[in-house]
Amino acid sequence: MTRVLVIAAHPDDELLGLGGTLIKHVRDGYEVHVVIMSEGASSRYEDGMKNKLKESAYKAGGAMGVKQVHFCDMPDQRMDGIPLLDVIKPIEALIKQIEPEIIYVHHHGDVNQDHRVVFEATMVAARPVKGSSIRKILCYETPSSTEWCPPFSDRVFVPNVFVDIEDSIEQKLNAFQCYESELREFPHPRSLEAIRNTASQWGSKVGLEYAEAFELIRWVK
């Protein structure tokens, strides 16, 4: 059985970036795990929202069919103030526990600092040592972060892998409604209309109705 680990900085990143792809993985019999590194609430909401977001993440995971959602409860929007080793260690522990063949992680150039920290920590935790289970590492985009990065060549998201999600886009949109507090009105990138439009845009670039886009970082055959 192929095991997949999605590493997300905040609740809803996993669904926004690759919900359609994860749904397809589950349909194909893959075992999908999601780890959410921060609590995603303390920089914006009252204390009670942490538990609500956690419940939303469980519901969204169930709607996609993932095996398990893991939480690290790091401080929201303040991960750049944590020693990097303290971010690396829980990722390393999950890699050892799950032994994933495929890892998905944030794009390194995202405007959100937590995303960038998670990428850096993942690249250390997933280094290609002998005996590693990891065969593929791909970066996903996160609406309202990836496209808002500065227009510098080393920050821009340049995908080279596209996944057809025509048969999973509706389930993705339905699952995102589990994150009621994160849903926005159009034209915000996290509105249902914008999420559909983004999938349509990527699809049109490769002759598909809807697609999700990724940057391939490593592939060990």
N, C-alpha and C positions, 0 to 999 in steps of 0.2 A: 504493500500500500504506500502510495506517495504521500508524504507529510509536508504540509505547508505552514510556514510561520509568517504572519503579518505583524510588523512592528510599527505601531502608530503612536504618535505623541499624545493625541487627545481623543476622547470619545467622538466618534463620527468620521474621523479621518479615514479609517479602514473602509467605510462604506462609500464615502465620497470618491475616494481614489480608485477603488477596484472592486466595488460590490458586485458588479456584473460578472467579473472574472472569478471571484470567489464562489458565487452561485454555480457557475459552470464547473469549477473544480469539485464542488460537493456532488453535483450530478454525475461526475465522472468517477466518483468513488474515492476521491482524495480525502485525507484527514486534515482539516483546516483548523489552525489555532490562531488566535488574535491576542497580542499583548498590547495593552494601552498603558503607556509609560506614566502619564500625569493624570491627576484627578480632573483636570479640564474645567474647573469651576471657580477656584478661589480668586482669580484675577478679575472676575466679572460678576459673580453671583454671591448670594448669601450662603451660609454653611450648608443648609439643607439641600442645596442643589447638587452637591457631590454625590449623595446617595441616589438622587433622581437620575443623574447622568449615568451612574453605574447600572441602575435598573434599565435605562434606555439601551445601554450597550448590550446587556444580556438579551433583551427583547430583539434588538437588531441582529445579534448573532444567531438567535433562534430562527428569525425570519430568513436568514441566509443559509442556515443549516450547518454552521460551524461547530466543530467538536467542543471547543472551550474558549472562553474569553478570560484572559489573565489580566490582573491589575497590579501596577507597581506604586501607584498613589504618590508620585512625585509632585512637587508644587507647580501649578499651572503658570505658564509663561515666565518661569524663573529657573528653568533647567540649565541655563547658561551660568548660573551661580552655584551649581553643584559640581564638585570635583568629577571630572569625566570618568574616572575609575568607578565611581559610585553608580554611574549610569551603565557602564559596561558590564559590571558583575551580574545584575539580574538578567540581562540579555544572554550572557554566557551560560548562566544556570538553566535558562529555558532551552537554549540550543542543546545543551547536554541532556536535558530531560526528554525533549521531544524528538531530537535527531531529525530535523527537517531536511528535505532535499531541496526545497525552494524557499527562499526568503524574499519578502517584499518589504521595502522600506522607503521613507520619504526621499524626495529629490534633494540633493545637497544644496541647491541654490535658493530654496524657498525663503520668502521674506520673514516667515515665522522662525524665531530663534530656537524654539524647542525642536522644530523639525530638523534644523541643521545639527543640533547636538545629538539627536537620535541617530541621524545618518552616520556621524563620526563614530559614535559608540558602537553602532552595528558593524561598521567596517573593521573595527578592532576585534569585536566579539566573534565575528564570522571569518577571521583570517584563514587562509587556505593551508592549514597544517595537515600533515599526514593523518589519515583516518577520519577526517571530517566528513560528515554526512552531506554537507551542503554542495549542491551541484549548480544551482542558479541563484543569482542575486539580481533583483530588478527593482528599479525605483519607480514609484507611482507619483502622479501629480495630486495636489490637494487644492480644489477650487477655493479661491479667496486667499491663497498664499503663493502657489507656484507661479501663477500668471501675474502676480503683483511684484515679482522680484525686479531689481534694477536691470536695464537692458545691456548687461555686460556679458561677454561671450562665455565666461566661466560660471555664470549664474542661470543662464537660460535653459529651460527644459527642452531637450531635443530627443524625442522618442524614436526608437528604432525597432520596437516590438508593438504590434497592435492585435488586440483580441476582439473578435467578433462577439458582441453582446446583444445582437438583435433578439435572441430568444431568452434574454435575462434582464433586459432593461426595465420591464414593467415590475418585475419582482424586486429589483434594486430600488426603484422609486417607492414602492410600497414599504420596503424595509426602512428606507430613510425616514419615513413618517413616524417611526418609533422614536426618533430624536426630535420630539416636538419643540423643545426649547432651542434647537439649533436651526430649525427650518426658517427660512426668510422669504420675503415677498420678492417677486421678479421686479427689477432685473438683477438682484443680488446673485452672485455665483452659487450660493447654496439654496436657491429656490428650486422647486421641482422642474420648472420650465428651463432654467439655465442648466441644470444637470443633464436634462434630455438634450438640450442644444449642444452642450459640450461633447456628448457622446456622438451626436450627429455630425459635428464638425470633424472629429477624429475619423469617424467612419468614412466621410466623404473624401478624405485624403488617400484612402486605400481601397476604394471601391466597395465599401460596406454601408449598410444602413446606419448601424450604431457600432461604436468601438470604444475600448479603453486603451490608453497609450502608456507605454513604459520605456524606460531606459535600461538596456541590458548592461549590467556592471561586470558580471562574471558568469561564464558557463563552462563547467568542467565536464567534458564528455567521457 
